[in-house]
Every structure is written in structure tokens, then in C-alpha cells.
Amino acid sequence: MEQRVMEKKDVKSFIAELIKLYPAVYGPVAKGKSVVFDRLKDAGEAKFSYTRSILPPKKYLMPQQECIMKFDMPPNPKAESVVEFEDQVIVGVHPCDIRAIKLLDMIMNGGNPDDNYNKRRGHTVIIGIDCVPDQYCYCSSVMDLRCTDGFDIFLTDLGDQVLVDVLTEKGKEVISKIETKPASSTHLKKQDELLEAKKKLFTAKFTGPAQLLPLELEGQWEAPVWEDMGKKCLSCGQCVLVCPTCYCFDVTDELALSMKKGDRVRKWDGCQLAGFAYVGSGENFREEPGARVRHRYHRKFKYHVDSHSMTFCTGCGRCWVHCPVEINLVEISNRIFKREAECKA
Amino acid sequence: MSKPRIAFFDFSCCEGCQLQVLNCEDELLDLLALVDIVQFREAMTEADWNFDIAFVEGSITREQDEPRLKKIREAAKLVIAIGACSGMAGINAIRNAMPVDKAKEIVYGNKKDAFESTFARPIDTVIKVDGYIPGCPIDRKDFLRTVQALLVGKKPPDHDYPVCQECRLRENECLLTVGIPCMGPITRGGCDAIEPTFGSPCIGCRGLVSEANIESCKQMLEKHGLTIEDISKYMTIFNSFQKEEKHA
């Protein structure tokens, strides 16, 4: 990895240059009191001092809704798959969302690679940026704070200057558009200090190591925490719809009003919605909200850890912020750790 | 093969759902390529009783409504309830909480005896209904999707998922996160979260999802500073008609 430095005052012209060079540049912009990723028309629109966007930037790799096939109905039936993509830059991506994209890269290249995702991913440049946690952030409990891969370049605000970690060829090309200097040991030391200081800012923490949760979960299938959360859960599905690592979708065929042709559409879906596990025979194999909460938790902290050795929660805090009844994975995790501790005592 | 014949009828309502059908301006010609409209008081003078699908708006609130509704049922192969009034008695059912005479007095004052009115009910308390298009008013796309589904013999969409799903996918700022009480989490979607998208909270016009966690939702609204009276208003503006009342 190459490390360079740019003047902070040059960031704006850097973004402006990217907007000129790439068909699409996306970044964090204000929406009401919140922030969303949106197309940047002007470098000044970007709001880099944000905590978290409503939806994660994953939406540019796997849109909320996309047409995956166009078809004609009989008598001349025809079907053609659709993959829409363009060269795009996502700027201002936080470490939690970078990690989430890395996890999605793994999933989307598993047994049955997802062409639509992979085409978009291949045409995407990711520019990461360091951040300051709030009371809902808990990435320090589930991942390494130092962002070492999953991006093309990563920016760390050092005050008057910005440290630029350049990881990939695409990153080198992007950074060549602006004047930078090689980073000195002083710059790197400052970055280390900032990371140390950041560690102290987290108020939401797991009481045990996240990597141990697959073991801790053994024997806790019937733990009271699931029913307690199930009683509170409204099954509104927001937690899974805002999650940067969730990738479940539903596929429907939408006929044009002419009834002669149509689109096959995939749309985000999620396991916390009551109908997600409802099957053709009329059964719902996760009928109780508590069973759904438990399933989601195991998807984040057990099943994928067993199969991919990675925790599928990045601690971004979106599910917590959006849950109308304040269900959060920190509380659940700590109850999982706690009951184990009681049993051992 | 001749085109299916469809007809529109209304009982106690504002006829706003039928207006939504007329509002499908860009799609009306395509719609007419698929079906013949043979009765539609809001749009045409002719009234033919030979039809396949009846779309019925409005609640049943008078005794004389019943034979008319039964006549529609007999004539139609399929009956679809359109709108909150027809499907779940909606706003009309608010008055069921007080004696009919008192409700009439509030609405008609000293002319109250000139009007007949009884208990407000959804149409499925009187006849069998084959499908529902919820909402106050109905969503135009939802109406067109339902017509399409019926023409190909599919079950119409039931949208048994909360408003929050479409609201999040549109990346609206969640009103609950900025302190505005909203019924989105337990209200049936399919409206593309039209209210929250424009900043007003959902008030439940499409009915509750089938697995609504009402108890937890009440507690959540209380945390947002609503009093029991406020919560009761939120919960009953559209959703006061209880299933048991259907047999009353």
C-alpha cells in the first residue's frame, strides 16, 4: 500500500475533477436531519462529516429494486437478461461500509456468482473516509478499526492535510488526478494516534469478543432474550433493509399493462418481515417474531462465521437507529455473553 | 374472446377511490384495451347489469344497501372491495362507538330524522368478497395491478408487509427517528409510502398487517409522547372496525 498526503483544501477540487472524469460520482449529502448517498453534481454538495447514511452505499452495487430480465409473452415468447452498470465512484465510504462491501463480494462470488452485482462492483471505485463514532456505533466490537482493504483509496483527516492510503491500481489512477506528496512518518504517526483516540470514543461495546459468539450461542437456542425481543419487535423490517451486509431479495414478474411483455424485478426483502419465510404450502417456518430475531442474529454472528469465518455485522448502528422499539445487537450480544457467564458460575 | 366486463358501484363513501381510477389518465386507453367498463356512475350515463367483475366502494350503513349489494354479488363473477370504507369500514366505523342517534345529530343537526343510518360495516359482512384493494384512497398502480392479476387468474396482491418496507427502500428519513409518531410499522404497504415520503405520518389507511404487534406499537407511540387518547385516535381513525362486529 502506498501512502500519500494531500492538502485538505484540495479535497474539493479533487472531487470536482472526479465528477468531470467519471459518468457517476456518489457521495454523502444531507437529507433533512439525515444523510444519504446521492449523485454528486457539484463537489460542494458532499457532506463528509457525517456519521451514517440512511441506506448503505451497497445500493450502488445492488439497487433497492432492479430489472434483471425483460420478457415477451406468448405467442412469441422471448427473455433477455438485463445488467445495467456504468463506471462509478463512491466517495466518502466509512470503514464499516467498506467491510460490508467486502463481505458482500464474498457472498456474491459464492456458489452461484451474481452477475449484476459483480459487473457493477468491477466498475466501481471506492474512496473511503475515516469517521467519528456516535453512541450507536460499535464497529470497535466487531472489526479492526484500521481499514486495510476493500477500498481503492482511503482518506484520513489529519487536520490541514489528508492522508491518502492508495491500495489498488484504480486507486493510483484516481489519485493521479490531484497533486499529492509521499506521506512522512509524522503523518503515519498522526494516523495511529487518531485511531487510538477513536477507540476511546465508543460507548456501545460488546462485553466479550464477537469471534466467540458462535461458541457462546451453543445451548442458547431457547434463551429468553429471543422471546423478549420478539415481544417488542414490530416486524417492520427496517433493521434488515438498512443493513449494509443483508442481501436478501424477492423476485417478481411485472407485466406491462398491454399484457404482452414485462420485467422480472428483484427487490430487497428481509428476514424480519413476517412473510419472508412464508412458503407455498401456506406455512410460515419462522412464524414467531422471536424466531425471526434469533434467525437474524445467527445470520450475523454464527452461520456466516461458521462458513466464511467472518462476523456479518459491521457495527454501523443503522438497525439500532432505525428500530422503533430500540432492539439492538449490542444488547442481545451482551445478554448472550451474560447468560453463558452465569452458567459457568 | 370478448373482453371482461367491469362495473363500479359505491355505497357510503366519498367516491375518491373511483376518482383514482379516472386519474389513471395515461393508462386508461390501455386499460380499455383489456376490459369493457359497463357501469361507472362517476364516468358514464349507461348502466349495464351484465358484467364479470364488480368493484365496490363504500361502507354499508343503511338497510336498503343490503339488497343492492346482494344484487351486485349475484350479477358479478368476482367482487372486489375498493378502499378503506368498503374493505374495513374505515372512517365510517368511527361512529359505531356512539349511539346512531347521537352521530346523526352531530352530522345533520336538527335535520337528523330526515336521514336513515345504522351501523357502518365493510361489504364482506353482507356478501362474499373475492379481493380487496386497500387504502384511502386506493393507489392507482395497485388498481391496475389488481385488474391484471384478475385477468390472468392470479390472486390480487395483498401487500401484507408494513409501510416501512417501501419507506426505507425510498430512503426516506424515518419520521420516528425525528420524533414524529407514525403508524408505518404496523400498517399494510403497497402505497409506496406516499405519506411519509412527503413528510406526513402514516395513519393506517390501508389497514393493519396481519401480524401487527399492536401492544408494542402502543408502547412505542407512548414513548413518542402520545397520550392514551392520542394513541387511540391513531389506532382507530381507519382501523376501529373489529372483526367480531361483522357478526353483530
Interface residues (C-beta under 8 A of the other chain):
Chain A: K31 G32 K33 S34 V36 I54 L55 K59 Q64 Q65 K231 K232 C233 L234 S235 C236 G237 Q238 L241 V242 L255 L257 S258 M259 K267 W268 L273 A274 G275 P289 V321 H322 P324 V325
Chain B: E27 D30 L31 A33 L34 L144 Q148 L151 V152 D160 Y161 P162 C164 Q165 R168 L169 R170 E171 N172 E173 C174 L176 T177 V178 G184 P185 I186 V209 S210 E211 N213 E215 S216 C217 Q219 M220
